[in-house]
Amino acid sequence: MSTCTALIIPANPAEPARLETIDAGLQSLQTLVGGNIEAVSAQDWHFYLNEEGKILGLAPNRRACELVLEETGGLFDIYCGDVVALGETDDGGEGNVPEHLIATAQRLFGLQQPTA
C-alpha cells in the first residue's frame, strides 16, 4: 500500500480540482475514477482515468486535457471522466504528484488546497 499526494481533477468543471493524500492502491484508484483504470504516462508523472469513460459517455475532462497539452506540448486523446495524477518513484512505483505539475494546474485552473 502506498500513500501519496495526488492531483484530483474532476470532469465536472463545477467541482474544484484538488490535492489529496490517497492510498494509491488499485482499489482506491478504481473508486476515485469510478471503474477500471487506464494509465496515461507523461515524463515524470502519469494519471489514471476510467478506461471505459468514452464508452460510458462520461463527460470530457477539459482541465485534464488542458494540463496535458500545457505540460507535453501535444494532446493525443480526449480524456473522459475524473482524473487522478501522481508522480513516480525512482523504482517506478507510485509517488507524490510533482511540484511542477501542481504549479501548472494552479496557474491554469486553480486548486483547492487541503485543509489541516
ChimeraX commands (.cxc) that place a marker at each C-alpha (Angstrom):
marker #1 position 0.00,0.00,0.00 radius 0.5
marker #1 position 1.37,3.41,-0.97 radius 0.5
marker #1 position 0.16,6.76,0.38 radius 0.5
marker #1 position 0.77,9.67,-1.98 radius 0.5
marker #1 position -0.27,13.23,-2.64 radius 0.5
marker #1 position -2.42,13.17,-5.77 radius 0.5
marker #1 position -3.89,15.82,-8.01 radius 0.5
marker #1 position -7.58,15.03,-8.45 radius 0.5
marker #1 position -9.23,16.68,-11.48 radius 0.5
marker #1 position -12.99,16.09,-11.67 radius 0.5
marker #1 position -14.55,16.12,-15.14 radius 0.5
marker #1 position -17.33,18.35,-13.81 radius 0.5
marker #1 position -15.91,21.90,-14.01 radius 0.5
marker #1 position -18.16,22.96,-11.11 radius 0.5
marker #1 position -16.15,20.66,-8.81 radius 0.5
marker #1 position -12.76,22.07,-7.80 radius 0.5
marker #1 position -9.52,20.35,-8.71 radius 0.5
marker #1 position -7.71,19.47,-5.51 radius 0.5
marker #1 position -4.66,17.97,-3.87 radius 0.5
marker #1 position -5.46,14.96,-1.72 radius 0.5
marker #1 position -3.49,12.35,0.18 radius 0.5
marker #1 position -4.67,8.99,-1.11 radius 0.5
marker #1 position -3.92,5.30,-0.86 radius 0.5
marker #1 position -2.51,4.74,-4.37 radius 0.5
marker #1 position -3.56,1.09,-4.45 radius 0.5
marker #1 position -5.67,-0.34,-7.25 radius 0.5
marker #1 position -8.99,-0.39,-5.36 radius 0.5
marker #1 position -8.62,3.21,-4.23 radius 0.5
marker #1 position -7.75,4.40,-7.73 radius 0.5
marker #1 position -10.71,2.49,-9.18 radius 0.5
marker #1 position -13.01,4.11,-6.64 radius 0.5
marker #1 position -11.70,7.58,-7.47 radius 0.5
marker #1 position -12.27,7.16,-11.23 radius 0.5
marker #1 position -15.45,5.10,-10.93 radius 0.5
marker #1 position -14.31,1.91,-12.64 radius 0.5
marker #1 position -11.36,0.05,-14.10 radius 0.5
marker #1 position -8.35,2.29,-14.56 radius 0.5
marker #1 position -6.37,3.27,-17.63 radius 0.5
marker #1 position -2.96,4.88,-17.21 radius 0.5
marker #1 position -1.66,7.76,-19.29 radius 0.5
marker #1 position 2.07,8.48,-18.89 radius 0.5
marker #1 position 3.91,11.75,-19.42 radius 0.5
marker #1 position 7.53,12.39,-18.40 radius 0.5
marker #1 position 7.86,12.12,-14.60 radius 0.5
marker #1 position 4.14,11.84,-13.92 radius 0.5
marker #1 position 1.10,9.88,-15.02 radius 0.5
marker #1 position -2.59,9.86,-14.44 radius 0.5
marker #1 position -5.40,7.39,-14.17 radius 0.5
marker #1 position -8.91,7.62,-15.55 radius 0.5
marker #1 position -11.82,5.27,-16.17 radius 0.5
marker #1 position -10.81,3.03,-19.07 radius 0.5
marker #1 position -14.40,2.95,-20.32 radius 0.5
marker #1 position -15.01,6.68,-19.90 radius 0.5
marker #1 position -15.85,7.30,-23.55 radius 0.5
marker #1 position -17.98,4.14,-23.89 radius 0.5
marker #1 position -19.94,5.06,-20.75 radius 0.5
marker #1 position -20.47,8.61,-22.00 radius 0.5
marker #1 position -18.56,10.25,-19.16 radius 0.5
marker #1 position -18.02,13.97,-19.59 radius 0.5
marker #1 position -14.81,15.11,-21.28 radius 0.5
marker #1 position -12.28,16.33,-18.73 radius 0.5
marker #1 position -11.28,19.63,-20.31 radius 0.5
marker #1 position -8.96,20.60,-17.45 radius 0.5
marker #1 position -7.02,17.33,-17.73 radius 0.5
marker #1 position -6.71,17.86,-21.48 radius 0.5
marker #1 position -5.52,21.42,-20.92 radius 0.5
marker #1 position -2.94,20.24,-18.37 radius 0.5
marker #1 position -1.58,17.54,-20.70 radius 0.5
marker #1 position -1.35,20.00,-23.59 radius 0.5
marker #1 position 0.46,22.58,-21.46 radius 0.5
marker #1 position 2.88,20.08,-19.92 radius 0.5
marker #1 position 3.69,18.00,-23.01 radius 0.5
marker #1 position 3.01,20.29,-25.96 radius 0.5
marker #1 position 0.63,17.76,-27.51 radius 0.5
marker #1 position -2.80,16.30,-26.97 radius 0.5
marker #1 position -3.27,12.82,-28.38 radius 0.5
marker #1 position -6.67,11.90,-26.94 radius 0.5
marker #1 position -9.73,13.33,-25.25 radius 0.5
marker #1 position -9.86,12.18,-21.64 radius 0.5
marker #1 position -13.29,11.49,-20.16 radius 0.5
marker #1 position -14.23,11.23,-16.50 radius 0.5
marker #1 position -12.34,12.12,-13.35 radius 0.5
marker #1 position -8.54,12.03,-13.40 radius 0.5
marker #1 position -6.04,11.16,-10.64 radius 0.5
marker #1 position -2.48,12.39,-11.33 radius 0.5
marker #1 position 0.55,11.01,-9.48 radius 0.5
marker #1 position 4.31,11.07,-9.75 radius 0.5
marker #1 position 6.73,8.18,-9.97 radius 0.5
marker #1 position 9.39,6.94,-7.60 radius 0.5
marker #1 position 12.89,6.01,-8.79 radius 0.5
marker #1 position 11.87,2.33,-8.84 radius 0.5
marker #1 position 8.73,3.00,-10.92 radius 0.5
marker #1 position 6.22,2.97,-8.06 radius 0.5
marker #1 position 3.53,5.49,-7.27 radius 0.5
marker #1 position 4.83,8.78,-5.90 radius 0.5
marker #1 position 3.67,12.26,-4.98 radius 0.5
marker #1 position 2.46,14.40,-7.85 radius 0.5
marker #1 position 5.44,16.56,-8.97 radius 0.5
marker #1 position 5.59,20.21,-7.89 radius 0.5
marker #1 position 5.82,21.45,-11.48 radius 0.5
marker #1 position 2.51,19.74,-12.30 radius 0.5
marker #1 position 0.88,21.30,-9.24 radius 0.5
marker #1 position 2.19,24.73,-10.27 radius 0.5
marker #1 position 0.85,24.32,-13.83 radius 0.5
marker #1 position -2.56,23.17,-12.57 radius 0.5
marker #1 position -2.70,26.10,-10.14 radius 0.5
marker #1 position -1.90,28.55,-12.93 radius 0.5
marker #1 position -4.36,27.04,-15.42 radius 0.5
marker #1 position -7.41,26.38,-13.27 radius 0.5
marker #1 position -6.63,26.81,-9.58 radius 0.5
marker #1 position -6.57,24.16,-6.91 radius 0.5
marker #1 position -8.48,23.62,-3.71 radius 0.5
marker #1 position -5.78,23.30,-1.09 radius 0.5
marker #1 position -6.03,20.57,1.53 radius 0.5
marker #1 position -7.17,21.63,4.97 radius 0.5
marker #1 position -5.11,20.80,8.02 radius 0.5
marker link #1:1,2 radius 0.2
marker link #1:2,3 radius 0.2
marker link #1:3,4 radius 0.2
marker link #1:4,5 radius 0.2
marker link #1:5,6 radius 0.2
marker link #1:6,7 radius 0.2
marker link #1:7,8 radius 0.2
marker link #1:8,9 radius 0.2
marker link #1:9,10 radius 0.2
marker link #1:10,11 radius 0.2
marker link #1:11,12 radius 0.2
marker link #1:12,13 radius 0.2
marker link #1:13,14 radius 0.2
marker link #1:14,15 radius 0.2
marker link #1:15,16 radius 0.2
marker link #1:16,17 radius 0.2
marker link #1:17,18 radius 0.2
marker link #1:18,19 radius 0.2
marker link #1:19,20 radius 0.2
marker link #1:20,21 radius 0.2
marker link #1:21,22 radius 0.2
marker link #1:22,23 radius 0.2
marker link #1:23,24 radius 0.2
marker link #1:24,25 radius 0.2
marker link #1:25,26 radius 0.2
marker link #1:26,27 radius 0.2
marker link #1:27,28 radius 0.2
marker link #1:28,29 radius 0.2
marker link #1:29,30 radius 0.2
marker link #1:30,31 radius 0.2
marker link #1:31,32 radius 0.2
marker link #1:32,33 radius 0.2
marker link #1:33,34 radius 0.2
marker link #1:34,35 radius 0.2
marker link #1:35,36 radius 0.2
marker link #1:36,37 radius 0.2
marker link #1:37,38 radius 0.2
marker link #1:38,39 radius 0.2
marker link #1:39,40 radius 0.2
marker link #1:40,41 radius 0.2
marker link #1:41,42 radius 0.2
marker link #1:42,43 radius 0.2
marker link #1:43,44 radius 0.2
marker link #1:44,45 radius 0.2
marker link #1:45,46 radius 0.2
marker link #1:46,47 radius 0.2
marker link #1:47,48 radius 0.2
marker link #1:48,49 radius 0.2
marker link #1:49,50 radius 0.2
marker link #1:50,51 radius 0.2
marker link #1:51,52 radius 0.2
marker link #1:52,53 radius 0.2
marker link #1:53,54 radius 0.2
marker link #1:54,55 radius 0.2
marker link #1:55,56 radius 0.2
marker link #1:56,57 radius 0.2
marker link #1:57,58 radius 0.2
marker link #1:58,59 radius 0.2
marker link #1:59,60 radius 0.2
marker link #1:60,61 radius 0.2
marker link #1:61,62 radius 0.2
marker link #1:62,63 radius 0.2
marker link #1:63,64 radius 0.2
marker link #1:64,65 radius 0.2
marker link #1:65,66 radius 0.2
marker link #1:66,67 radius 0.2
marker link #1:67,68 radius 0.2
marker link #1:68,69 radius 0.2
marker link #1:69,70 radius 0.2
marker link #1:70,71 radius 0.2
marker link #1:71,72 radius 0.2
marker link #1:72,73 radius 0.2
marker link #1:73,74 radius 0.2
marker link #1:74,75 radius 0.2
marker link #1:75,76 radius 0.2
marker link #1:76,77 radius 0.2
marker link #1:77,78 radius 0.2
marker link #1:78,79 radius 0.2
marker link #1:79,80 radius 0.2
marker link #1:80,81 radius 0.2
marker link #1:81,82 radius 0.2
marker link #1:82,83 radius 0.2
marker link #1:83,84 radius 0.2
marker link #1:84,85 radius 0.2
marker link #1:85,86 radius 0.2
marker link #1:86,87 radius 0.2
marker link #1:87,88 radius 0.2
marker link #1:88,89 radius 0.2
marker link #1:89,90 radius 0.2
marker link #1:90,91 radius 0.2
marker link #1:91,92 radius 0.2
marker link #1:92,93 radius 0.2
marker link #1:93,94 radius 0.2
marker link #1:94,95 radius 0.2
marker link #1:95,96 radius 0.2
marker link #1:96,97 radius 0.2
marker link #1:97,98 radius 0.2
marker link #1:98,99 radius 0.2
marker link #1:99,100 radius 0.2
marker link #1:100,101 radius 0.2
marker link #1:101,102 radius 0.2
marker link #1:102,103 radius 0.2
marker link #1:103,104 radius 0.2
marker link #1:104,105 radius 0.2
marker link #1:105,106 radius 0.2
marker link #1:106,107 radius 0.2
marker link #1:107,108 radius 0.2
marker link #1:108,109 radius 0.2
marker link #1:109,110 radius 0.2
marker link #1:110,111 radius 0.2
marker link #1:111,112 radius 0.2
marker link #1:112,113 radius 0.2
marker link #1:113,114 radius 0.2
marker link #1:114,115 radius 0.2
marker link #1:115,116 radius 0.2
view
